[in-house]
Amino acid sequence: PWFPRSSLVRTDLRVLDLLEAPSGARIAGPEFDPFYANSGGYGYVWFRDDASASRHLLAASEYLDVDPIETLERNARFHCETQLIDGTWPHRVWATDGSLAPGWANANVEHDEGSTEYQADQTAAVTAYLATLLRERGSSLSDEVRVEIRETLVEAVDALLADVDGNGLPSPCQNLWEDAVGQFTHTAAAYVEAFAAVGRAPVRKPLRERSAAGAETVLDGLDALWDEKQGAYGMRLADGTLDRRLDAATLELVGAFREVDALDATTLEDEHVERLADHVGLALDTLFRNPRDSEVAGLARYEGDRWRSAEQDAEKVWSVTTAMGALAAAEMGRLLADRDGDGEAYVRRAGRLYELLDEDGPLTSEAGYLAEQVFDDGTLDSATPLCWPHAIRLHVTALLEDMAVLPPATSDIEGPTERPTWTTGEKFGIATAADHDAEDPSRVWFTLTEGALTEARFPRVDVMNLRTLDFLVRARDDSGYTVRTHREDRADEDTMERRVEPTDDDALCFRHVFAESGDGRGHEWELVVEYATDPAHDAVVADIAFESANDTQYDVFAVADTSLANTGGADRGLRLGQAGHHHLVARDPSAYTGEHDQSLLVDENGEGYSVAVAMAAEDRFDWATVGVAGGDRLRSLFADGTLPETRSSVDVENVVLIGRLGSGATTEGTLALGFARSADTAAALGEADGALERGFETARADYAATWADFLGDSDLPDSVAGDEALANQYRSALMCLMAVEDKTYHGASIASPSVPWGEAVTADRSKGYGYNFVWSRDLYQVFSAFETVGALDIARQQLEYIYEYQQDENGFIPQNTYINGITRWGGEQMDNVSFPQVMAYHLAEHGIGFDDAAYDYENVRRSANYVARHGPATAQERWEEESGYSPSSIAAEIAGLVCAGTLAVEAGHEADALVWFALADHWTNNVDAWTATETGTERHDTTPYFTRITRDGDPEAGHLRTLANDGPTLDERDVIDGGFLELVRLGIYPADDGTVENSLVEVDETIRVDADPAAGFYRYNGDGYGERATGEVGAPWTVEHSGKGRLWPLLTGERAEYELLGDAGLDPTDCLRAMARFANSGRLLPEQVWDRQHETGYDWEFGEGTGAATPLAWAAAQYVRLAHGIDAGEPVETPAVVAERYRERGISEPDRSPALRVDSQFRGDQLVVSGETTGVRVAIATPVDRTIVGVADGEFEARLDIERGENQVIVAAAADEDLERAGTTVTTLRL
């Protein structure tokens, strides 16, 4: 499995394993002093150390991909079996069988009640561990062990309670360091933590209550140890006198207080937290030592510690105390944050202390193990490795990773990171051959960020196999100058210029230009890399030209960070060839057999993807190595250009391939990446070599020709034809829509070939990520563009895909799916289910009927019926966040039902048609009542206006909604959204409808930002889906951090389509120009653009794309559609039949609706529906039957089949025989 800081985690786990005996107990460390000349020996089990180690392992397993339950169960059994008859545990025992070992703190064993030679914290530590294990993993333990633990805890709590003195503190005893006697703060903290842990455990209520009360008693007793003068807890009470010295062991208080804070019946007062924060800060400051002229740094045990200091005057630094400090600081930071306080300073301190525990830190041996102590001169001392600090470090690693503040393996590393993540969603280029209709297409895609080729895809558009391919430039002048074209963190600064440039207006051809303009040390150069995919091979080719601006000589390396089949961290890397003539390959580490444990990323035959990639140069690499991302071997290369010792293979790692392309003042050549299935590295290398043999110019020419064929002789719309920038943006948008379509599952277009804020998304599982999925709503947008430009074969395949792979037998279409049709998120979004019927109607209008496509009327019926049964409310509206009555969702539902009804009439299914028409009419008449508020609020008073969504169809209820992505809690009437424009765009409402015009006023006052020459719009006020707005402003959005949604270019296009019909102050052509300006240098349209003029550490600029999804297919389709809409003078996506029904004929007007009264009765397994109406025809639908009947003398009757259980029955009446022109009335019954 992948781990953060993999080397450290694996070392810590190894130590815990090596020091464990078959009994399940762990010794403190390997015995280094068998004759006890310098110590009391370490090859024993201290219950404090062992139980604490297990508890840290348990805590770490919550965040890391490890399951230590077997180890923990053995360990727990050992502790239960070694408990003494009085409920306590002895000083130390032998690991083999738990028998008593030599010791000096066994008053409890010797039944010497008056003696202080007893370490009470050992009993508390075991109690806390057993209680926590029972609470966190009790269901995974055997019944026998659960019973043993519960019985053990009863005896342990009795012993601890009996030991609490009259002042609320544990009775005088030995301390953690085994060198003093008194009532210690650390011992009290251990008691509080133990009592609170039992108070939270699944044990009998009386035991929980007694334990919670014990925690409160000792918590109150801590007041006697508080030193008001210095603002900290002292070390101990000695004969009633406070020993004011600071002790690192007292940092245990943080864990104890957090445990108390989690108790249901106990409140941790603010005073406690304030005292704790002061104490931790002072203890860390006072006990931190960084001797002059020494690399040693860390925490001492306590003030005045002189044990084993030899000739050294000052206290020694200990690994366990330094680890304690890191954990306490991190937990203190989280405790303050949980209480809305500022804990960042503590978190930063945790990171600095953690770095001292690194494998190259002052406390670590050459073998990578933590020693107990270190002298100021750097000499390590005492037992190595020591179990306890390794266990704490493991816990701290997991905790800091969960808090997203884990320091990297080294502070200056710029190479591929150890933690496999994706890259920013801000792409500047996308490429694949436009050979989708070829018999054997090139199934390779890639994207470009400003600094790298990213996320190369094969053999499907949603299967990513390469995180980055970028370049490393290294000066050969002994200056240590080294720079990488890819920046792992946008906030990092260097002197290099990076840009992506299109090289062709009629093809998706791009080049990178990297230029060092001067670092102050005479380094100036330019690197130009042009890319293409080879239509004749599953390969990417890159033409490379490097030139120094002076006589300085440079090495140029290609660096490929692999992530085969959507996951990094468990691949095999190989260097092939002979010295000076190398190729590099990566593949799955196991032999390919066709068997797999994947359930998501499978092909059309159900087989998993096992991809091989090869990186080759036309003259081969004269120097090459495989390496591990974030590993020590590569660190020096990226930091200062020091060439590492080469490796020919690495296994089960996050593989990095590095090959030198050339050396000198100039370097020219061709690089190729080849791909193959079945983990076949020979085939992948064959694809790369084949592309190299053809040469870059040939491959690029053939690649460009595929795009020229795609564009064909299609004319540019007049709106862009006279403007080169607009025309180029139009062609790029149209080509982008083709590029995001798969070549195996025709018609399947992903929403975006990106992972939004991917640098914060771990690539640790073989699954889909980001927007690399198919949403039928987004696919409808893409369809509308292709249908508009006359690419009807493509449009038809898109609808065929939805109906074949996404629709189920009930007509439901999930939120999104993998390319292969497997559901990713199964949320109900009624527009997702409705738009395919609009697509079917549009195709039919072009003469593509059911006989001309791979779908039929039944597909239309299924989804239209689903909407009829479950609408108009939706579980999620178009932003996928809220449930209820949404104007945008209802608009799509109405349009879908009318389009389906039209197809039903043509197919002779008039009962279906009447039911769907009638529901659409009814919903049209009620959408205002369900979603438009007449009362408004103090903030919004241009009434009536449309809300974003209402919970139950009552826009005046003022329900409070806590918006998604950690957004604010607002009255539904205070949430403004432009989704109501769907009612106009889809032909349901006229542009001059009063509620629509009022709503535009609210939109412009609330979510509009002027952006020359038009405007940009937020999705809605309170949107939290975007870069962080506080703290580290501009940092990537994550689920753990509050963000702020930015401006969405597609909304500028939607507003422009409204302006084609209405007049709300924006010129549609200006909106088109604004959208083009929102595109980046690669002409790709983003999901979001930055909305602020002020600078941030992430260098975002107003109106430019963010780290969200770029390119967004929806935005590209909107641009294409708007360009044609401007020519047409109206939105081109409007279904004519919808506009005719509502805007032109007003069929839904109440005065056109016939009267209708319905009766029903069951007769056996059938239902008889009868009634009266002023209409001429009546349709009745049950879940299993439907019919249409005539009306005689104002009456009707029909007998229909029903299903067992509840039946939804829809009865619709038409005022005219011509259903497409008839007014309707509908009644819905549940029987």
Helices and strands as residue ranges (DSSP letters): H 6-18, E 45-46, H 47-61, H 69-81, E 92-93, H 120-137, G 138-140, H 143-162, E 173-174, E 181-184, H 185-199, H 205-221, G 222-225, E 226-227, E 232-233, E 236-238, E 241-243, G 248-251, H 252-261, H 270-287, E 288-289, E 298-300, E 317-318, H 319-338, H 344-356, E 373-374, E 380-381, H 387-402, E 429-431, E 445-448, E 453-457, E 464-475, E 482-484, E 496-502, E 510-516, E 525-534, E 539-548, E 554-562, G 564-566, E 571-578, E 581-587, E 612-617, E 624-628, H 632-640, E 649-653, E 655-664, E 666-676, H 681-694, H 696-711, H 718-721, H 724-739, G 758-760, H 776-789, H 792-801, I 802-806, E 816-817, E 823-825, H 830-845, G 850-852, H 857-870, H 887-907, H 910-931, E 932-933, E 945-946, E 960-962, E 969-971, G 972-974, G 978-981, H 982-985, H 994-1006, E 1008-1011, E 1014-1017, H 1049-1059, H 1068-1078, H 1113-1128, H 1136-1139, I 1140-1144, G 1150-1152, E 1156-1163, E 1166-1173, E 1177-1181, E 1186-1190, E 1195-1201, E 1208-1214, E 1224-1230
